[in-house]
Amino acid sequence: MQILTPQVFWAQRHGEIFLRVELSDASDVDISLQGHNTLQFRAQGHGAKGDNQYEFSLEFLEPVKSEIHQKSTQRQVDIKIRKRDERWWERLTLREKKPLFLAPDFDRWLDESDAEMELKAKEEKINKISVESRVRKDPYIGLKKGYLFMYNLVQFLGFSWIFVNMTVRLFILGQDSFYDTFHTTADMMYFCQMMAVLEVVNPLLGLVKTGFFPAMIQVAGRNVILFVIFGCLDEMQNKAVVFFVFYLWSSIEIFRYPFYMLACIGTDWKLLTWLRYSLWIPLYPLGVVAEAVAVIQSLPIFDETRLFSVPLPSALGHSLSFSYTLQLYLVLMFLGLFINFRHLYKQRQRRYRSRKRKVH
Ligand SMILES: CCCCCCCCCCCCC[C@@H](O)CC(=O)SCCNC(=O)CCNC(=O)[C@H](O)C(C)(C)COP(=O)(O)OP(=O)(O)OC[C@H]1O[C@@H](n2cnc3c(N)ncnc32)[C@H](O)[C@@H]1OP(=O)(O)O
């Protein structure tokens, strides 16, 4: 019987070689590896020269792994071989001159960059599945999401009430509304800012990805202004600065909390996301300036009332006014502004960089 060579088509990926042997109804298929890189193929089948014994040998460019996957169908024999080192080969065979029976398999053919993209897509899919399965493993995920959703909803309603109340009063009373902001909205602001302490607790419990430090600066900074400067000094409560501080705080929160609520249910509204990650740019410095004005206005009042002053030994004078602590706090405020401004800038970059990557 005449021994012939079948037509063989090939393609590669970074880790594998695919061979397609054009032999129908193949039987007695014998595929073996000699050394680390020479494949021997022998089979009985129907090829270009009819029913015959067909065989070929291929000496690969680089070593391959010993296990060979083979599948014979009515039309062809498919062979998959793993490369020993996962890298792109510039050709299939050690000899530069390609054997006549060998041709590219255009059904499977990819050039190096396309194969890399395919590899990356596969890796991303595997990562996504492993992240999803990790997430699915958390039995309390529903409870955590439910708690966060409710927390954000309550804060959203609280700050919306303050914002709407102040806006309506501004339209009706004009500038006069500045002076009784505290008396009309303080109870709700106390409630919202006390609840906001949870924003420091949540990252500690691993419920949100927020940094603990930025959240602490934010909550502690506002609560000093609300509970110490406005809350403890009656003289501060009817000043116009209360209006500006409360208005600036609530202007961001009526967008930030609904943004978080949507995040809890896996939804994202482009405009809301943009507002959450952009409004702080003018509002944050304005807020810090308004808070600084409130602190400066309170200094003479603390000096006069001696509230929170620290008694000193008589040799050093009467007592140390709390206004000195507040002067130090003023410096800390601008340091806090810098830290949180940088944090928010990074969050914005991260959000828009990762979104751009998802689009392409
Ligand atoms: C006595 C000691 C005193 C020490 C302090 C001294 C310094 C004081 C200086 C204080 C200056 C304060 C000035 C300030 O009060 C002025 C104003 O506020 S003016 C108004 C403008 N303000 C703002 O715009 C700031 C608003 N606040 C914030 O943005 C946050 O509080 C802040 C911590 C600053 C940043 O937020 P965060 O880090 O959380 O960023 P993200 O929104 O991107 O969230 C990160 C990821 O976590 C998820 N997340 C966060 N929280 C929740 C939640 N409640 N529910 C659900 N999910 C949440 C969020 O979705 C993000 O997830 P992902 O990355 O998957 O998108």
The ligand as an SDF file (V2000), in Angstrom:
LIG
                    3D

 66 68  0  0  0  0  0  0  0  0999 V2000
  -11.9520   67.0800   66.2540 C   0  0  0  0  0  0  0  0  0  0  0  0
  -11.0770   66.5870   65.1820 C   0  0  0  0  0  0  0  0  0  0  0  0
  -11.4160   67.2470   63.8980 C   0  0  0  0  0  0  0  0  0  0  0  0
  -10.5340   66.7630   62.7900 C   0  0  0  0  0  0  0  0  0  0  0  0
  -10.9550   67.3130   61.4750 C   0  0  0  0  0  0  0  0  0  0  0  0
  -10.1940   68.5090   61.1120 C   0  0  0  0  0  0  0  0  0  0  0  0
  -10.3330   68.8990   59.6750 C   0  0  0  0  0  0  0  0  0  0  0  0
  -11.6540   69.2930   59.2820 C   0  0  0  0  0  0  0  0  0  0  0  0
  -11.7190   69.7830   57.8660 C   0  0  0  0  0  0  0  0  0  0  0  0
  -13.0750   69.5520   57.3830 C   0  0  0  0  0  0  0  0  0  0  0  0
  -13.4160   70.2710   56.1300 C   0  0  0  0  0  0  0  0  0  0  0  0
  -14.7870   69.8080   55.7840 C   0  0  0  0  0  0  0  0  0  0  0  0
  -15.4400   70.7370   54.8530 C   0  0  0  0  0  0  0  0  0  0  0  0
  -16.7880   70.2200   54.3890 C   0  0  0  0  0  0  0  0  0  0  0  0
  -17.6390   70.0260   55.4950 O   0  0  0  0  0  0  0  0  0  0  0  0
  -17.3500   71.1860   53.4500 C   0  0  0  0  0  0  0  0  0  0  0  0
  -18.4450   70.6100   52.6490 C   0  0  0  0  0  0  0  0  0  0  0  0
  -18.8700   69.5020   52.7500 O   0  0  0  0  0  0  0  0  0  0  0  0
  -19.0610   71.6700   51.4850 S   0  0  0  0  0  0  0  0  0  0  0  0
  -20.0770   70.7210   50.4440 C   0  0  0  0  0  0  0  0  0  0  0  0
  -19.2950   69.9140   49.4300 C   0  0  0  0  0  0  0  0  0  0  0  0
  -18.8020   68.7160   50.0400 N   0  0  0  0  0  0  0  0  0  0  0  0
  -18.5250   67.5860   49.3580 C   0  0  0  0  0  0  0  0  0  0  0  0
  -18.6860   67.5000   48.1660 O   0  0  0  0  0  0  0  0  0  0  0  0
  -18.0170   66.4180   50.1390 C   0  0  0  0  0  0  0  0  0  0  0  0
  -19.0950   65.3740   50.2900 C   0  0  0  0  0  0  0  0  0  0  0  0
  -18.5770   64.2120   50.9890 N   0  0  0  0  0  0  0  0  0  0  0  0
  -18.0030   63.1690   50.3980 C   0  0  0  0  0  0  0  0  0  0  0  0
  -17.9040   63.0940   49.2010 O   0  0  0  0  0  0  0  0  0  0  0  0
  -17.5210   62.0280   51.2890 C   0  0  0  0  0  0  0  0  0  0  0  0
  -17.9290   62.2780   52.5700 O   0  0  0  0  0  0  0  0  0  0  0  0
  -15.9990   61.7660   51.2090 C   0  0  0  0  0  0  0  0  0  0  0  0
  -15.5750   60.8480   52.3580 C   0  0  0  0  0  0  0  0  0  0  0  0
  -15.2330   63.0860   51.2950 C   0  0  0  0  0  0  0  0  0  0  0  0
  -15.6630   61.0610   49.8710 C   0  0  0  0  0  0  0  0  0  0  0  0
  -16.4990   60.0350   49.5710 O   0  0  0  0  0  0  0  0  0  0  0  0
  -16.0670   58.5120   49.2660 P   0  0  0  0  0  0  0  0  0  0  0  0
  -14.6630   58.2150   49.6310 O   0  0  0  0  0  0  0  0  0  0  0  0
  -17.1050   57.6590   49.8660 O   0  0  0  0  0  0  0  0  0  0  0  0
  -16.0950   58.4400   47.7130 O   0  0  0  0  0  0  0  0  0  0  0  0
  -17.1070   57.7120   46.7660 P   0  0  0  0  0  0  0  0  0  0  0  0
  -18.4150   58.4000   46.7720 O   0  0  0  0  0  0  0  0  0  0  0  0
  -16.4260   57.6070   45.4430 O   0  0  0  0  0  0  0  0  0  0  0  0
  -17.3390   56.2510   47.3970 O   0  0  0  0  0  0  0  0  0  0  0  0
  -16.3640   55.2230   47.3270 C   0  0  0  0  0  0  0  0  0  0  0  0
  -17.0780   53.8840   47.0940 C   0  0  0  0  0  0  0  0  0  0  0  0
  -17.8430   53.5240   48.2290 O   0  0  0  0  0  0  0  0  0  0  0  0
  -19.2190   53.4440   47.8960 C   0  0  0  0  0  0  0  0  0  0  0  0
  -19.9830   54.0670   48.9820 N   0  0  0  0  0  0  0  0  0  0  0  0
  -19.5410   55.0430   49.7870 C   0  0  0  0  0  0  0  0  0  0  0  0
  -20.4850   55.3800   50.6490 N   0  0  0  0  0  0  0  0  0  0  0  0
  -21.5650   54.6190   50.3680 C   0  0  0  0  0  0  0  0  0  0  0  0
  -22.8680   54.4980   50.9220 C   0  0  0  0  0  0  0  0  0  0  0  0
  -23.2610   55.2780   51.9440 N   0  0  0  0  0  0  0  0  0  0  0  0
  -23.7040   53.6080   50.3780 N   0  0  0  0  0  0  0  0  0  0  0  0
  -23.3430   52.8200   49.3360 C   0  0  0  0  0  0  0  0  0  0  0  0
  -22.1090   52.8760   48.7750 N   0  0  0  0  0  0  0  0  0  0  0  0
  -21.2380   53.7630   49.2930 C   0  0  0  0  0  0  0  0  0  0  0  0
  -19.3790   54.2140   46.6080 C   0  0  0  0  0  0  0  0  0  0  0  0
  -20.4700   53.7880   45.8330 O   0  0  0  0  0  0  0  0  0  0  0  0
  -18.0680   53.9390   45.9320 C   0  0  0  0  0  0  0  0  0  0  0  0
  -18.1220   52.6410   45.3590 O   0  0  0  0  0  0  0  0  0  0  0  0
  -17.5250   52.3590   43.8960 P   0  0  0  0  0  0  0  0  0  0  0  0
  -16.0680   52.6380   43.9860 O   0  0  0  0  0  0  0  0  0  0  0  0
  -17.8820   50.9250   43.6410 O   0  0  0  0  0  0  0  0  0  0  0  0
  -18.2420   53.2930   42.9820 O   0  0  0  0  0  0  0  0  0  0  0  0
  1  2  1  0
  2  3  1  0
  3  4  1  0
  4  5  1  0
  5  6  1  0
  6  7  1  0
  7  8  1  0
  8  9  1  0
  9 10  1  0
 10 11  1  0
 11 12  1  0
 12 13  1  0
 13 14  1  0
 14 15  1  0
 14 16  1  0
 16 17  1  0
 17 18  2  0
 17 19  1  0
 19 20  1  0
 20 21  1  0
 21 22  1  0
 22 23  1  0
 23 24  2  0
 23 25  1  0
 25 26  1  0
 26 27  1  0
 27 28  1  0
 28 29  2  0
 28 30  1  0
 30 31  1  0
 30 32  1  0
 32 33  1  0
 32 34  1  0
 32 35  1  0
 35 36  1  0
 36 37  1  0
 37 38  2  0
 37 39  1  0
 37 40  1  0
 40 41  1  0
 41 42  2  0
 41 43  1  0
 41 44  1  0
 44 45  1  0
 45 46  1  0
 46 47  1  0
 46 61  1  0
 47 48  1  0
 48 49  1  0
 48 59  1  0
 49 50  1  0
 49 58  1  0
 50 51  2  0
 51 52  1  0
 52 53  1  0
 52 58  2  0
 53 54  1  0
 53 55  2  0
 55 56  1  0
 56 57  2  0
 57 58  1  0
 59 60  1  0
 59 61  1  0
 61 62  1  0
 62 63  1  0
 63 64  2  0
 63 65  1  0
 63 66  1  0
M  END
$$$$
